[in-house]
Amino acid sequence: MKARTLTWLCAPLLALGLGACGAAVSTGGFKGEQHAVAQAISNLQKHVTALEQKKVCSDDLASAVVARLNVAPGGCAKAIETQMKEIDSFEVTVESVQIGGATATARVKSVHEGKSRVDTLKLVKEGGKWKISG
């Protein structure tokens, strides 16, 4: 599988720019379901920081994302491990959360190499838990 394709499949991690030394995601400013969405992002960062690729695949990513990553050699966990090596460390802040039924979007701000960027992260509710879908 080409590196470019793998990068696209790992877009949820790239969007956050999560790395091994990232700071914790603050969830205190959110209530109810918005807090649950922010917590899902915090959990992803915690698992990435701890280099727990299997937990990223099983606990943090939506089943459709895991299915796409499973086509890579070594499956989801190997694809995440490879992607973790490519991501620099920087802080992540959840700026806002919008919920529409079983889907949500979170505007996430990060700073990388001195440059601020804002990305939109998509989540879906599966089995009662919010999971990263894109």
Secondary structure, 3 states (H helix, E strand, C coil): CCHHHHHHHCHHHHHHCCCCCCCCCCCCCCCHHHHHHHHHHHHHHHHHHCCCHHHHHHHHECHHHHHHHCCCCCHHHHHHHHHHCCCCCCCEEEEEEEEECCEEEEEEEEEECCEEEEEEEEEEEECCEEEECC
